[in-house]
Amino acid sequence: MFAIAAAVLFFLAFLINAATISTNDVFSSVNVMLLGLTALALHVAGAGGWARGRSTRRR
């Protein structure tokens, strides 16, 4: 779930940067990219996974 959010945030950061849209300091392409990196880090850490509560151990 966080990986999809990260991909969307990276795409928005790319569009802001590629179109040279002038935004305020809060919604700059770098800040959106950092939000994407945060979502990606949460995904890699295992937060918000689809298999929450399921055991991954096999016999």
ZAKOL-387792 format. One record per atom (N, C-alpha, C): residue in three letters; z, x, y. Coordinates in steps of 0.001 Angstrom, whole numbers, padded with zeros to 6 digits, always signed. Each point is the difference from the previous one (the first is absolute). Example, Ala and Ser with C-alpha at 12.3 -4.5 7.8 and 13.67 -1.06 7.14 Angstrom:
2
ala+007800+013190-005690;ala+000000-000890+001190;ala+000000+000900+001200;ser-000720-000350+001050;ser+000060+000820+001190;ser+000730-000770+001090;
//
This chain:
59
met+000000+000819-001184;met+000000-000819+001184;met+000000+000873+001261;phe+000821+001029-000014;phe+000044+000894+001159;phe-001279+000829+000109;ala-000659+000251-001133;ala-001247+000767+000046;ala-001090-000785+000710;ile-000046-001305-000209;ile-000987-000836+000685;ile+000285-000024+001494;ala+001275-000126+000361;ala+000377+000016+001418;ala-000352+001344+000630;ala+000197+001086-000741;ala-000341+001327+000518;ala-001506+000122+000224;ala-000789-000525-000939;ala-001454+000068+000151;ala-000457-000790+001225;val+000581-001164+000225;val-000357-000803+001167;val+000390+000714+001289;leu+001181+000597+000022;leu+000448+000712+001199;leu-000859+001225+000277;phe-000400+000719-001060;phe-000886+001148+000194;phe-001356-000445+000531;phe-000504-001130-000491;phe-001280-000507+000479;phe+000098-000413+001472;leu+001094-000631+000387;leu+000190-000366+001407;leu+000090+001243+000879;ala+000711+001020-000475;ala+000097+001242+000768;ala-001368+000652+000153;phe-000813-000060-001059;phe-001351+000549+000078;phe-000841-000770+001011;leu+000078-001328-000028;leu-000775-000789+000950;leu+000409+000257+001444;ile+001294+000106+000238;ile+000485+000272+001349;ile-000498+001366+000472;asn+000045+000972-000902;asn-000424+001351+000361;asn-001523+000087+000139;ala-000742-000625-000909;ala-001463+000102+000023;ala-000610-000762+001172;ala+000584-001128+000344;ala-000540-000796+001097;ala+000540+000444+001352;thr+000855+000985-000010;thr+000674+000503+001207;thr+000548-001145+000851;ile+000690-000891-000679;ile+000639-001124+000681;ile+001238+000525+000727;ser+000098-000304+001271;ser+001175+000443+000750;ser+001111-001028-000197;thr+001059+000447-000634;thr+001158-000859-000251;thr+001212+000627+000668;asn+001083-000755+000003;asn+001220+000569+000569;asn+000592+001016-000976;asp+001051+000667+000404;asp+000568+001071-000812;asp+000615-000501-001294;val+000407-001236-000057;val+000647-000529-001209;val-001032-000258-001087;phe-001188-000450+000361;phe-001022-000385-000972;phe-001135+001014-000034;ser+000326+001282+000076;ser-001039+001031-000061;ser-000387+000256-001454;ser-001123+000664-000196;ser-000476+000237-001365;ser+000952+000903-000783;val+000659+000907+000686;val+000946+000889-000684;val+001207-000785-000493;asn+000507-000925+000800;asn+001146-000797-000427;asn-000356-000921-001155;val-001203-000566+000017;val-000426-000844-001116;val-000167+000847-001257;met-000507+001221+000149;met-000132+000895-001140;met+001368+000369-000572;leu+000978+000218+000864;leu+001346+000311-000480;leu+000622-001181-000728;leu-000277-001216+000448;leu+000460-001178-000734;leu-000662-000072-001374;gly-001266+000371-000073;gly-000694+000045-001285;gly+000589+001048-000927;leu+000346+001148+000542;leu+000640+001035-000812;leu+001365-000446-000497;thr+000725-000745+000811;thr+001292-000528-000425;thr-000172-000991-001145;ala-000986-000883+000114;ala-000260-000955-001076;ala-000448+000716-001269;leu-000797+001048+000152;leu-000439+000766-001157;leu+001167+000719-000666;ala+000910+000529+000792;ala+001185+000663-000549;ala+000882-000998-000748;leu+000136-001199+000535;leu+000778-001024-000707;leu-000659-000381-001316;his-001317-000047-000013;his-000708-000318-001236;his+000207+001088-001052;val-000106+001257+000418;val+000173+001114-000930;val+001434+000065-000502;ala+000946-000395+000843;ala+001409+000002-000399;ala+000326-001131-000967;gly-000886-000963-000142;gly+000231-001068-000963;gly+000511-001285+000609;ala+000070-000090+001292;ala+000489-001226+000635;ala-001103-001044+000010;gly+000359-001240-000301;gly-000957-001096+000077;gly-001022-000016-001103;gly+000341+000541-001160;gly-000946+000034-001105;gly-000157-001355-000667;trp-001113-000163-000684;trp-000259-001260-000707;trp+000871-000116-001235;ala+000394+001116-000600;ala+000748-000025-001254;ala+001499+000116+000239;arg+000476-000581+001038;arg+001423+000100+000319;arg+000812-000733-001061;gly+000994+000680-000534;gly+000875-000604-000988;gly-000514+000124-001424;arg-001183+000508-000188;arg-000537+000172-001341;arg+000271+001417-000480;ser+000208+000126-001272;ser+000239+001306-000572;ser-001330+000677-000304;thr-000126+001254+000343;thr-001232+000736-000270;thr+000129+000855-001249;arg+001139-000094-000692;arg+000213+000789-001201;arg-000691-000642-001181;arg-000686+000796-000804;arg-000669-000514-001200;arg+000610+000610-001236;arg-000107-000715-001078;arg+000550+000514-001270;arg-001044+000708-000795;
//
